[in-house]
């Protein structure tokens, strides 16, 4: 399997962070890895953290409620509210930090994700656009280690595909 790198682009004027990443796996497999909580729990969190799903209702109007659980039992909760879903093509959702019941923590910025999936020969390209209400919100998320954490998670997904060929 070839090593694919996540490419991050920061667009301050449009309050947008773009991430593009190729995976050496078929489109259907990549789509499933982003939409099935059993698979998401295996790759989403950067090690030594792990994602633990409490609820996954993958449909328009549904949500994914999960915890990023650390090795000492510490963690944070996140909720992804699904807006639109076009199978094997696109997902839009709003992501916020929350409590274990899904109540939003307004002390942290909400992120608005658009994830697009496309086949490219034997590989699949995932193009993620994350927009923010304010440029300062984007900076806050980046200062919290988003780029490093998301990159590690995407590398975990590469490893998942390598182990499940």
PLY file of the C-alpha trace (Angstrom):
ply
format ascii 1.0
element vertex 165
property float x
property float y
property float z
element edge 164
property int vertex1
property int vertex2
end_header
0.00 0.00 0.00
1.40 3.41 -0.92
1.77 6.12 1.68
-0.77 8.89 1.13
-0.43 12.24 2.81
-3.17 14.50 4.09
-2.96 17.92 2.45
-4.28 20.77 4.61
-5.17 24.20 3.23
-6.20 27.09 5.45
-8.39 29.81 3.88
-8.70 32.54 6.51
-10.82 34.87 4.35
-13.51 32.19 3.94
-13.05 30.71 7.46
-12.38 27.34 5.86
-9.98 24.47 6.38
-9.65 21.95 3.55
-8.18 18.47 3.88
-7.62 16.12 0.95
-6.48 12.53 1.38
-6.23 9.48 -0.88
-6.78 5.92 0.36
-5.75 2.72 -1.37
-9.20 1.18 -1.08
-12.38 1.04 -3.16
-14.96 3.80 -2.80
-17.53 1.50 -1.14
-15.00 0.49 1.54
-13.95 4.07 2.25
-17.57 5.21 2.44
-18.37 2.42 4.91
-15.33 3.33 7.04
-16.70 6.89 7.41
-20.32 5.85 8.07
-20.26 2.63 10.13
-19.63 3.27 13.84
-17.99 -0.13 14.35
-15.33 0.85 11.81
-15.14 4.51 12.90
-14.35 3.34 16.43
-11.29 1.52 15.03
-9.66 4.52 13.36
-11.21 7.90 14.16
-9.19 8.80 17.28
-5.44 9.43 17.29
-3.54 6.88 19.40
-3.42 6.47 22.35
-7.01 7.77 22.31
-9.86 5.74 20.91
-13.33 6.60 19.68
-16.21 5.01 21.55
-19.64 5.35 19.97
-22.61 5.88 22.25
-25.18 6.43 19.47
-25.01 6.29 15.68
-28.09 7.18 13.66
-26.66 7.60 10.17
-29.42 9.34 8.25
-30.29 12.90 7.35
-31.40 14.47 10.63
-29.60 11.77 12.63
-26.38 12.04 14.59
-23.24 10.31 15.82
-22.48 10.77 19.53
-19.06 9.51 20.56
-16.32 9.97 23.10
-12.63 10.41 22.42
-11.40 8.30 25.32
-7.83 8.62 26.57
-5.61 5.93 28.09
-6.24 7.20 31.65
-10.03 7.23 31.19
-10.17 10.94 30.40
-11.95 12.11 27.32
-14.22 14.49 25.52
-17.59 14.01 23.86
-18.48 15.07 20.33
-21.69 15.06 18.33
-22.01 15.08 14.56
-25.45 16.15 13.34
-25.99 14.82 9.81
-27.54 17.36 7.43
-27.30 15.75 4.00
-26.20 12.30 2.89
-25.65 11.29 -0.73
-24.43 7.67 -0.57
-20.82 7.17 -1.70
-20.65 10.83 -2.76
-21.14 13.41 0.01
-21.98 14.00 3.68
-22.57 17.37 5.29
-22.79 17.73 9.04
-22.23 20.05 11.98
-19.76 18.90 14.64
-19.65 20.20 18.19
-18.16 19.29 21.52
-20.86 18.21 23.96
-21.62 16.28 27.11
-22.38 12.55 27.24
-26.06 13.28 26.53
-25.25 15.29 23.39
-25.92 18.74 24.87
-23.63 21.15 23.02
-20.74 22.78 24.87
-20.97 26.37 23.62
-17.49 27.11 24.99
-16.04 25.45 21.88
-16.61 26.30 18.21
-18.99 24.38 15.97
-17.44 23.02 12.79
-19.42 22.57 9.57
-18.10 19.64 7.56
-18.59 18.71 3.91
-17.01 15.34 3.10
-16.82 14.33 -0.55
-15.77 10.91 -1.83
-14.57 10.04 -5.33
-12.99 7.03 -6.98
-9.62 7.54 -8.66
-8.58 4.26 -10.26
-7.89 1.81 -7.43
-7.84 4.61 -4.85
-10.50 6.78 -3.26
-10.09 10.50 -2.65
-11.72 12.07 0.40
-12.03 15.85 0.22
-13.12 17.52 3.46
-14.08 21.17 3.80
-14.58 22.46 7.33
-16.02 25.94 7.74
-16.33 28.02 10.88
-18.44 30.92 12.09
-15.29 33.00 12.71
-11.64 32.77 11.67
-10.79 32.78 15.38
-12.79 29.55 15.77
-10.67 27.89 13.10
-7.50 29.07 14.82
-8.77 27.77 18.18
-9.42 24.28 16.75
-5.99 24.22 15.09
-4.32 25.30 18.34
-6.07 22.39 20.08
-4.11 20.03 17.79
-6.78 19.31 15.17
-4.35 18.99 12.26
-2.09 16.53 14.08
-5.02 14.54 15.52
-6.95 14.32 12.25
-3.79 13.35 10.36
-3.16 10.56 12.89
-6.73 9.33 12.52
-6.45 9.30 8.73
-3.21 7.33 9.06
-5.12 4.88 11.30
-7.63 4.46 8.48
-4.79 3.61 6.10
-3.66 0.97 8.58
-7.24 -0.36 8.87
-7.40 -0.83 5.09
-3.97 -2.49 5.09
-5.12 -4.96 7.76
-8.45 -5.72 6.05
-7.40 -6.42 2.46
0 1
1 2
2 3
3 4
4 5
5 6
6 7
7 8
8 9
9 10
10 11
11 12
12 13
13 14
14 15
15 16
16 17
17 18
18 19
19 20
20 21
21 22
22 23
23 24
24 25
25 26
26 27
27 28
28 29
29 30
30 31
31 32
32 33
33 34
34 35
35 36
36 37
37 38
38 39
39 40
40 41
41 42
42 43
43 44
44 45
45 46
46 47
47 48
48 49
49 50
50 51
51 52
52 53
53 54
54 55
55 56
56 57
57 58
58 59
59 60
60 61
61 62
62 63
63 64
64 65
65 66
66 67
67 68
68 69
69 70
70 71
71 72
72 73
73 74
74 75
75 76
76 77
77 78
78 79
79 80
80 81
81 82
82 83
83 84
84 85
85 86
86 87
87 88
88 89
89 90
90 91
91 92
92 93
93 94
94 95
95 96
96 97
97 98
98 99
99 100
100 101
101 102
102 103
103 104
104 105
105 106
106 107
107 108
108 109
109 110
110 111
111 112
112 113
113 114
114 115
115 116
116 117
117 118
118 119
119 120
120 121
121 122
122 123
123 124
124 125
125 126
126 127
127 128
128 129
129 130
130 131
131 132
132 133
133 134
134 135
135 136
136 137
137 138
138 139
139 140
140 141
141 142
142 143
143 144
144 145
145 146
146 147
147 148
148 149
149 150
150 151
151 152
152 153
153 154
154 155
155 156
156 157
157 158
158 159
159 160
160 161
161 162
162 163
163 164
